[in-house]
Amino acid sequence: MPPAKKRLRSYDHLRTRAAVLAQFAHVRDAVRTLTPQQLAEPTRLGDWTVRDLAVHLAMPLAGVSRGLALPEPPGPKPDTTLLDWAGGTAARAGRVAEATAALRADHPDLDALYAEVEERFVADVPATGTGDRLLTTPAGAMRLADFLVTRTVELVVHTDDLNDALGLAVPYDRQALAACTRLLADTLADRAPGGSVEVRVPPFAVVQCIGGPKHTRGTPPNVVETSPLTWMRLATGRTSWTRALDGAEVSASGERADLGALLPLMR
């Protein structure tokens, strides 16, 4: 019998909203200080420059407003869950690149762009309510509360890309990093259900995954442990399993504690 699907984690959408705004504020503070030379620097994202990346960092907020501006999708339930979203990012990459290029062409002033998307987001996503409203997203109809969690992933991952490109130290909002870590950990558990390996990403997440003998008490026989940022980089392909092991950024004990074949989770 295959392992039972675990209940999806719930998120407080008001805390997630605050985390999105906090992480965006960190990014905005950094981007407004960048020189033309820095904006022209390459990134690890193919042929994107730092300016392309900076434009793209406005899209997590803009996407929420864009979805809320459309008619609410029919039906009482979403057709896309958080875990569905994480598995479909590669298929949407082409459209994302096109949208980023169009946004860059229309908004040469980055600070004005950031001010515009933040003002609209604050107006469109009130600091009240349940977050149950459905909205249209590139991944399908999602609950607002769930889509906001995906925005923390986008912001945290691309903040890390910005730091990597320029050697910056743009901070990570704790709640945004927590939501990002938990979603990516839950995605792993969903992709490889089971209880033979325990994956720990302190202080934010612990999940069990991979079929085999289930651990019930005491020290698990197969344990993987790493930091939130390293876990994010592994899950999104910013670093490899082998490189993280060799650099002592992840510890893995037990004959089943090898996640190399399961990573990355997002591309």
Secondary structure, 3 states (H helix, E strand, C coil): CCCCCCCCCCCCHHHHHHHHHHHHHHHHHHHCCCCHHHHCCECCCCCCEHHHHHHHCCHHHHHHHHHHHCCCCCCCCCCCCHHHHHHCCHHHHHHHHHHHHHHHHHCCCHHHHHHHHHHHHHHHCCCCCCCCCEEEECCEEEEHHHHHHHHHHHHHHHHHHHHHHHCCCCCCCHHHHHHHHHHHHHHHHHHCCCCCEEEEECCCEEEEECCCCCCCCCCCCCEEEECHHHHHHHHCCCCCHHHHHHCCCEEEECCCCCCHHHCCCCC
